[in-house]
Amino acid sequence: MFVYICHPIRGNKRKNIEKIISIVRKINLTMPNIVPLTNYIADCMALDDDVEEERLKGLYNDRKLLESGVVDELWVFGDRISEGMQLELTSRGGGQTLCA
C-alpha cells in the first residue's frame, strides 16, 4: 500500500525533515506492506522554498502525485496543519486519511 506522509516542513526545515526521515524509518522497519511516499523531501533539497515560483512548483508536484490515484492513504503527522499540508489534504480526493 502506498502511503503519502504529510508533515509540516516550514519553520525549522532541518528538524522537520529529520522527523520525517524518522517516521519513514519506523514505517519501513515495522510495517512491511507500507511504502511511505515523501517526494517533497527531494523537492525541498532541489528547490528554494523562499522563492515563490520554486515553492509553487514543489506544491504542484505534491498535488499531481496525490491526484494521480497512486496514493492509497494519506497519513498526517506533526503538531500543526501547515499551508502546504492543507493543500495536500485538499488535493487528496477520497481514500483514507489518518492523523497520527
C-alpha positions in Angstrom: 0.0 0.0 0.0 1.3 3.4 -0.9 1.0 6.0 1.9 1.7 9.7 1.4 3.3 11.1 4.6 2.0 14.6 5.3 4.1 16.6 7.7 5.0 20.3 8.0 8.3 21.5 6.5 8.4 25.2 7.0 9.7 26.7 10.2 12.6 24.6 11.4 13.1 22.9 8.0 16.1 20.7 9.1 14.4 19.5 12.2 11.2 18.8 10.4 13.0 16.8 7.7 14.8 14.8 10.4 11.3 14.0 11.9 10.0 12.9 8.6 13.0 10.6 8.0 12.5 9.1 11.5 8.8 8.5 10.6 9.7 6.8 7.3 12.4 4.7 9.0 9.9 3.5 11.6 7.3 2.7 9.0 9.8 0.8 6.8 11.1 -1.3 9.8 7.7 -2.1 11.4 5.1 -2.0 8.5 6.4 -4.3 5.7 3.4 -3.7 3.5 3.5 0.1 3.6 5.5 2.1 1.0 5.9 5.6 2.5 5.9 8.4 -0.1 7.8 11.6 0.8 8.7 13.0 -2.7 8.6 16.6 -1.2 11.9 15.9 0.6 13.7 15.8 -2.7 11.9 18.9 -3.8 13.0 20.6 -0.5 16.6 19.8 -1.4 16.4 20.8 -5.0 14.0 23.8 -4.9 14.2 27.0 -2.8 11.2 27.3 -0.6 11.9 31.1 -0.2 11.4 31.6 -3.9 7.7 31.6 -4.6 7.9 30.1 -8.1 10.0 27.2 -6.8 7.8 26.7 -3.8 4.7 26.6 -6.1 6.5 24.0 -8.3 7.1 21.8 -5.3 3.4 22.1 -4.2 2.3 21.4 -7.8 4.4 18.1 -7.7 2.8 17.1 -4.5 -0.7 17.8 -5.8 -0.2 15.9 -9.0 1.1 12.8 -7.1 -1.9 13.0 -4.8 -4.4 13.4 -7.7 -2.7 10.5 -9.7 -4.5 7.7 -8.0 -1.2 6.1 -6.9 -1.6 7.0 -3.2 -3.8 4.7 -1.2 -3.8 6.6 2.1 -2.5 9.9 3.4 -1.1 10.0 7.0 -0.9 13.3 8.8 1.9 13.9 11.3 3.2 16.9 13.2 1.9 19.4 15.7 0.0 21.6 13.2 -1.5 21.7 9.7 0.7 24.0 7.6 -0.5 25.8 4.5 1.3 23.2 2.3 -0.3 20.4 4.2 -3.7 22.0 3.8 -3.1 22.0 0.0 -2.1 18.3 0.2 -5.2 17.4 2.2 -7.4 19.3 -0.3 -5.7 17.5 -3.2 -6.5 14.2 -1.7 -9.7 13.1 -3.5 -11.1 10.4 -1.2 -9.3 7.4 0.3 -8.2 7.0 3.9 -6.6 9.9 5.8 -5.0 9.1 9.2 -3.9 11.7 11.7 -1.1 10.5 13.9 
